[in-house]
Amino acid sequence: MLLPLLAVLTMMHYEGDVAAAGGDYVDVAFVVPPGTVEIQIVHTDGSASDILDWGVWSPEGFRGWGGGNTEDAIIGVAQSSRSYLPGAITPGTWTVSIGKAQLDADGGRYSIDVICRDNATLAVRPKATPAPVVLATGRRWYKGDFHVHSSESGDANASFDQISALARQRGLDFVNLSDHNTSSHLALAAEAQKALTDVLLLRGAEITTYAGHGNAVGLGTYVDHRIGHMGRTIAGVLTDVEAAGAIFIVNHPTLDLGENCIGCPWGHDATTPWDKVAGMEIITGKWDIVERLFVPSAIAKWDGLLDEGHRIAAIGGSDDHRAGTGTGITDTPLGSPTTLVLADELSEAAIMKGIREGRTIVQMKGPDDPFVEIKIGTAEIGDSTMAGTANVAAHVTGGTGHFLQ
């Protein structure tokens, strides 16, 4: 689209080298003039092999993290492009933060063009302020998926309508939204929630670092994920997640696919405050693919932490990026696996409470798997009990034709 020349207040160009060593982030400052209502940032790494991530900070703070998005970042007063937050455009010094996602030993190079305009080019999408909702009452096992991406993640394309429709089709009660390092999806999801009476969209984000990923469930703001930037640590990240009233789940802790999944295995073991971790994925994605790839090692890691005295709930997540339409070998539809949470009602607060208490069951293949509930006397999953001997009762639903081991 051709824009009127008078609409452009200023244009700036920046380029430079990105060293492979010396920290994972490079900041590039630029000045926004008064009267700006929209900023367009054209960015490129100029390489088929290097991968740079891109985010933007205003004088007040975070305005979005596009990660490896290849399209331009557009930040406006009423609307921004995906992964970025709309809002007031304050004149002054802004920053493009560049993440070194993947570089060879020679390093890379960035190129940035910044265009400041006094008119908006993006259509405004409906948004709402997130508010607590209760979709069902009664203490029971609620089914959901804790690892689902919308199109607000740079590597995903699913709409909220597609996500909720597939969740309903698969018999799920809730979906945790886990878009990468942003909060841009929250107001959009809150608008979508207004039309949903049977599927709960949990606030959340996937805090995606270069040495491990984790979902913050119930997170209503951005938490700085940039480990090493200005002394940032994983302990600081988890402290901020807790301070925001959210809970943290370590994702795919032992899944190491090298360059095919940057930062997938959890590499923060030595500095992780495990008392601030509420859950851990023991399976991520399609059972037929990950059964031998990483499930045994993930379960062993989780079990080892339990042996050390940590109370960490078992979690499963699909990591669905395409609302079930993906055709790649690792693409997995929402709900495979499914996590059940014993909760007092279908609300964000109740689901989070169930996780904190360890009241979870993972159906490894999906919502149609047999359901096995185990009790020792009156003690149920998530409770602690001590006994010299005890009778263990297993209640199985949908187990016809299966072998209980």
Phi and psi in degrees as a GROMACS rama.xvg file:
@    title "Ramachandran Plot"
@    xaxis  label "Phi"
@    yaxis  label "Psi"
@TYPE xy
-82.5012  133.235  LEU-2
-105.905  145.044  LEU-3
-58.9583  137.247  PRO-4
-59.4566  -37.8366  LEU-5
-68.452  -15.4654  LEU-6
-75.3726  -19.0578  ALA-7
-88.4697  118.804  VAL-8
-83.8768  -39.4679  LEU-9
-160.681  152.211  THR-10
-131.352  135.183  MET-11
-132.861  146.949  MET-12
-127.186  136.296  HIS-13
-136.535  141.249  TYR-14
-152.001  156.013  GLU-15
-179.169  173.705  GLY-16
-84.2071  149.904  ASP-17
-120.802  108.879  VAL-18
-72.4571  143.24  ALA-19
-66.7828  -31.0886  ALA-20
-99.2954  174.121  ALA-21
88.7617  33.307  GLY-22
98.342  161.206  GLY-23
-93.9646  -2.24419  ASP-24
-136.77  145.144  TYR-25
-127.674  130.587  VAL-26
-104.854  135.411  ASP-27
-122.63  116.35  VAL-28
-89.2796  147.778  ALA-29
-145.891  158.447  PHE-30
-109.237  127.993  VAL-31
-98.3831  125.776  VAL-32
-80.2409  159.92  PRO-33
-59.1305  148.485  PRO-34
89.7031  -3.18826  GLY-35
-72.6725  131.424  THR-36
-117.253  -8.83987  VAL-37
-154.667  136.526  GLU-38
-118.632  129.044  ILE-39
-113.399  128.361  GLN-40
-119.387  113.122  ILE-41
-95.8578  121.362  VAL-42
-133.266  148.803  HIS-43
-154.925  150.388  THR-44
-99.4548  -5.50353  ASP-45
60.6633  26.7432  GLY-46
-144.311  146.004  SER-47
-85.1427  -15.7938  ALA-48
-110.006  -35.4893  SER-49
-73.273  148.575  ASP-50
-129.307  119.238  ILE-51
-111.611  142.671  LEU-52
-101.188  155.823  ASP-53
-134.09  134.631  TRP-54
-144.85  165.599  GLY-55
-133.707  136.269  VAL-56
-123.321  136.774  TRP-57
-95.28  178.061  SER-58
-58.5755  -26.8309  PRO-59
-86.6748  -19.337  GLU-60
139.991  -151.481  GLY-61
-60.7188  133.938  PHE-62
-126.288  1.42509  ARG-63
145.278  154.353  GLY-64
-134.625  107.493  TRP-65
-84.6544  -9.55492  GLY-66
58.4673  -128.629  GLY-67
-87.6091  15.7193  GLY-68
-49.3814  131.557  ASN-69
-91.1306  -19.7715  THR-70
-76.8286  164.857  GLU-71
-63.68  150.309  ASP-72
-91.973  127.079  ALA-73
-123.601  122.596  ILE-74
-120.206  119.649  ILE-75
-127.867  173.287  GLY-76
-67.9634  -48.5137  VAL-77
-100.575  -22.4288  ALA-78
-152.186  143.029  GLN-79
-127.918  165.141  SER-80
-71.9286  168.663  SER-81
-57.4355  145.738  ARG-82
81.1586  -5.89759  SER-83
-119.475  154.844  TYR-84
-100.593  131.644  LEU-85
-75.382  162.532  PRO-86
152.171  -178.912  GLY-87
-56.5362  140.222  ALA-88
-101.877  99.3607  ILE-89
-81.4425  127.904  THR-90
-63.4818  149.459  PRO-91
132.1  -160.283  GLY-92
-86.0598  120.245  THR-93
-108.783  171.02  TRP-94
-139.817  133.25  THR-95
-94.405  120.651  VAL-96
-99.3922  121.902  SER-97
-105.551  123.837  ILE-98
-98.8877  137.686  GLY-99
-88.695  78.6532  LYS-100
-67.0663  -44.3262  ALA-101
-155.443  115.407  GLN-102
-136.036  146.928  LEU-103
-82.5486  -179.496  ASP-104
-62.7708  -23.2425  ALA-105
-82.1494  -5.33004  ASP-106
78.5374  -167.395  GLY-107
-142.939  -162.016  GLY-108
-149.488  141.42  ARG-109
-113.256  153.458  TYR-110
-138.084  128.46  SER-111
-133.213  131.516  ILE-112
-118.069  128.169  ASP-113
-113.62  126.632  VAL-114
-120.716  121.227  ILE-115
-107.234  128.494  CYS-116
-122.938  158.291  ARG-117
-102.233  12.0272  ASP-118
-137.152  158.58  ASN-119
-96.2545  146.98  ALA-120
-115.057  -11.6243  THR-121
-99.9135  138.559  LEU-122
-69.052  144.199  ALA-123
-84.6502  127.46  VAL-124
-91.8407  146.443  ARG-125
-63.1954  138.26  PRO-126
-138.866  162.682  LYS-127
-145.236  159.03  ALA-128
-81.2724  125.394  THR-129
-56.7654  136.207  PRO-130
-141.702  146.879  ALA-131
-61.6346  138.396  PRO-132
-133.838  150.082  VAL-133
-121.346  114.681  VAL-134
-95.9454  -17.2537  LEU-135
-158.139  151.051  ALA-136
-116.974  163.043  THR-137
107.469  136.798  GLY-138
-78.569  118.221  ARG-139
-163.314  179.21  ARG-140
-85.6961  118.668  TRP-141
-102.78  136.858  TYR-142
-97.2734  139.437  LYS-143
-162.198  -177.366  GLY-144
-131.233  124.343  ASP-145
-94.369  5.00476  PHE-146
-142.502  85.3937  HIS-147
-138.103  132.144  VAL-148
-107.179  144.047  HIS-149
-104.877  -178.495  SER-150
-68.3171  -5.96812  SER-151
-73.4207  -12.9125  GLU-152
-85.1874  136.927  SER-153
-61.8928  -25.2735  GLY-154
-101.831  19.3292  ASP-155
-130.768  164.05  ALA-156
-139.826  14.0783  ASN-157
-82.3064  135.895  ALA-158
-86.3732  163.625  SER-159
-68.083  -32.5018  PHE-160
-64.303  -42.8373  ASP-161
-64.9123  -41.5432  GLN-162
-62.5923  -48.8963  ILE-163
-68.2488  -35.1484  SER-164
-65.5225  -42.605  ALA-165
-69.3554  -38.064  LEU-166
-60.1398  -43.9116  ALA-167
-63.304  -44.6585  ARG-168
-60.1785  -35.05  GLN-169
-91.2826  2.31098  ARG-170
78.8628  24.3082  GLY-171
-86.9977  152.022  LEU-172
-97.7012  -27.8284  ASP-173
-148.655  158.757  PHE-174
-136.925  130.171  VAL-175
-93.4397  122.405  ASN-176
-82.5223  126.385  LEU-177
-128.423  51.9966  SER-178
-70.6626  147.067  ASP-179
-69.3945  117.232  HIS-180
49.9309  42.5844  ASN-181
-153.072  166.373  THR-182
-124.249  12.9851  SER-183
-66.063  -21.5727  SER-184
-81.1248  -15.513  HIS-185
-64.8807  -47.76  LEU-186
-68.8705  -33.1595  ALA-187
-68.9185  -41.5359  LEU-188
-67.5521  -36.4667  ALA-189
-63.4589  -36.4394  ALA-190
-66.5035  -42.5956  GLU-191
-64.5986  -35.8002  ALA-192
-62.0938  -29.1052  GLN-193
-59.809  -26.4733  LYS-194
-96.4634  -0.534372  ALA-195
-106.006  125.791  LEU-196
-112.731  -6.84917  THR-197
-128.401  -5.35645  ASP-198
-129.588  123.007  VAL-199
-94.9765  126.236  LEU-200
-97.1886  110.514  LEU-201
-80.5176  137.673  LEU-202
-65.586  144.975  ARG-203
179.044  177.122  GLY-204
-159.587  149.495  ALA-205
-93.2747  112.929  GLU-206
-81.0823  102.828  ILE-207
-104.455  104.568  THR-208
-105.231  171.818  THR-209
-81.2549  4.19536  TYR-210
-138.109  29.787  ALA-211
146.23  147.722  GLY-212
-118.701  150.913  HIS-213
-157.418  145.573  GLY-214
-92.7305  132.307  ASN-215
-101.199  107.161  ALA-216
-89.248  131.795  VAL-217
83.1801  15.0507  GLY-218
-83.8375  123.787  LEU-219
-109.077  16.7256  GLY-220
-152.158  175.891  THR-221
-87.3416  137.459  TYR-222
-115.44  125.747  VAL-223
-59.9399  119.123  ASP-224
-94.9822  -2.88959  HIS-225
-81.6532  81.5894  ARG-226
-60.3791  130.081  ILE-227
93.6206  -19.7392  GLY-228
-75.7963  116.13  HIS-229
54.2403  38.9014  MET-230
80.9962  12.3455  GLY-231
-64.3928  137.706  ARG-232
-127.018  163.622  THR-233
-67.0115  -31.2954  ILE-234
-63.2235  -39.2949  ALA-235
-65.214  -38.7924  GLY-236
-60.5588  -50.1869  VAL-237
-67.3721  -32.9367  LEU-238
-64.2576  -41.9555  THR-239
-68.846  -36.5006  ASP-240
-60.5645  -46.5606  VAL-241
-63.6592  -42.4548  GLU-242
-63.6926  -27.7149  ALA-243
-82.4662  1.08981  ALA-244
83.243  13.0288  GLY-245
-101.799  173.368  ALA-246
-123.694  153.624  ILE-247
-113.626  134.507  PHE-248
-122.629  124.86  ILE-249
-75.355  126.934  VAL-250
-93.9661  146.404  ASN-251
24.8016  66.0248  HIS-252
-65.4336  -24.3366  PRO-253
-120.047  15.2041  THR-254
-84.6366  103.005  LEU-255
-113.894  101.994  ASP-256
-110.482  15.2301  LEU-257
63.0084  -134.378  GLY-258
-68.4022  -13.2328  GLU-259
-77.084  -12.5885  ASN-260
-152.204  92.7741  CYS-261
-68.3362  121.145  ILE-262
74.2251  16.6928  GLY-263
-64.3735  -49.6732  CYS-264
-71.7844  147.112  PRO-265
-74.48  113.639  TRP-266
-110.149  13.0401  GLY-267
-101.777  18.4162  HIS-268
-50.029  -46.3158  ASP-269
-67.355  -22.5348  ALA-270
-118.913  8.81523  THR-271
-82.4003  124.429  THR-272
-80.6548  93.6595  PRO-273
-63.984  -18.5792  TRP-274
-69.8899  -12.4372  ASP-275
-101.23  7.58486  LYS-276
-104.114  121.428  VAL-277
-92.9548  -25.9943  ALA-278
-152.25  165.866  GLY-279
-146.223  134.232  MET-280
-69.8507  121.633  GLU-281
-95.861  -10.2783  ILE-282
-153.074  137.849  ILE-283
-133.774  115.165  THR-284
93.3651  -165.398  GLY-285
-66.7102  125.017  LYS-286
-55.0821  -44.0554  TRP-287
-62.1842  -25.5902  ASP-288
-91.6538  -44.2622  ILE-289
-97.1671  -4.41588  VAL-290
-50.9574  -48.8697  GLU-291
-97.0272  -21.1458  ARG-292
-66.6408  -44.8514  LEU-293
-153.432  -5.94045  PHE-294
-59.7976  -48.7607  VAL-295
-58.4291  -41.4721  PRO-296
-71.7009  -33.7932  SER-297
-67.3495  -43.3092  ALA-298
-63.0279  -40.8135  ILE-299
-62.8552  -39.9544  ALA-300
-65.5847  -46.6249  LYS-301
-60.659  -46.1396  TRP-302
-63.8132  -37.3051  ASP-303
-63.6834  -38.2579  GLY-304
-67.7195  -36.4543  LEU-305
-62.4678  -42.0442  LEU-306
-61.078  -28.839  ASP-307
-80.742  -3.03916  GLU-308
101.247  2.4567  GLY-309
-81.5674  140.978  HIS-310
-99.305  97.5215  ARG-311
-126.603  121.901  ILE-312
-75.3089  144.903  ALA-313
-77.0691  131.988  ALA-314
-131.599  147.433  ILE-315
-125.049  145.982  GLY-316
-147.77  144.452  GLY-317
-77.2852  -31.8442  SER-318
60.9503  36.243  ASP-319
-71.6397  127.376  ASP-320
-108.58  -6.80393  HIS-321
-134.975  23.1512  ARG-322
49.4112  43.3668  ALA-323
83.5562  1.66491  GLY-324
-97.8129  -2.7511  THR-325
-66.3452  143.937  GLY-326
-116.964  2.16389  THR-327
-72.0911  163.595  GLY-328
-62.563  -29.8268  ILE-329
-100.149  -2.87732  THR-330
-65.5485  133.732  ASP-331
-133.06  132.964  THR-332
-72.4318  146.938  PRO-333
-45.9135  134.547  LEU-334
97.081  -4.59241  GLY-335
-120.889  98.4397  SER-336
-81.6411  176.682  PRO-337
-116.093  138.971  THR-338
-110.78  128.759  THR-339
-100.159  137.843  LEU-340
-124.872  127.205  VAL-341
-80.2628  113.242  LEU-342
-139.222  158.802  ALA-343
-77.5461  -19.6325  ASP-344
-164.454  169.639  GLU-345
-92.5085  84.8012  LEU-346
-145.274  160.406  SER-347
-60.1146  -45.6335  GLU-348
-62.2258  -41.0927  ALA-349
-70.2953  -39.1769  ALA-350
-63.8515  -42.7059  ILE-351
-64.0476  -39.5287  MET-352
-62.3325  -41.1349  LYS-353
-61.3159  -38.9126  GLY-354
-68.2165  -45.5244  ILE-355
-56.3582  -33.8229  ARG-356
-86.2537  -2.78106  GLU-357
77.557  21.7658  GLY-358
-93.7356  72.1528  ARG-359
-132.808  150.279  THR-360
-132.86  136.872  ILE-361
-109.343  121.256  VAL-362
-90.1305  108.502  GLN-363
-65.5183  -32.602  MET-364
-97.3771  -31.8113  LYS-365
159.575  -174.866  GLY-366
-68.1275  -13.3673  PRO-367
-92.9143  0.0552102  ASP-368
-62.4461  156.197  ASP-369
-56.2252  146.23  PRO-370
-106.512  121.934  PHE-371
-118.887  118.826  VAL-372
-114.492  129.093  GLU-373
-114.054  136.296  ILE-374
-134.407  150.092  LYS-375
-119.706  101.685  ILE-376
64.0519  -122.848  GLY-377
-93.4255  -6.5993  THR-378
-75.8109  129.223  ALA-379
-114.074  176.604  GLU-380
-54.6679  127.831  ILE-381
103.088  -19.3822  GLY-382
-83.239  162.734  ASP-383
-113.384  140.796  SER-384
-146.251  150.749  THR-385
-127.453  132.133  MET-386
-161.346  147.638  ALA-387
-69.2862  -45.6804  GLY-388
-134.832  154.429  THR-389
-155.208  151.284  ALA-390
-93.9316  123.737  ASN-391
-100.363  123.432  VAL-392
-107.489  127.456  ALA-393
-114.248  123.045  ALA-394
-105.638  118.291  HIS-395
-111.031  129.368  VAL-396
-117.036  131.627  THR-397
75.4083  28.2763  GLY-398
-96.7393  3.42206  GLY-399
-57.0163  127.656  THR-400
88.0248  -0.375728  GLY-401
-108.785  163.975  HIS-402
-110.713  122.824  PHE-403
-89.8846  121.637  LEU-404
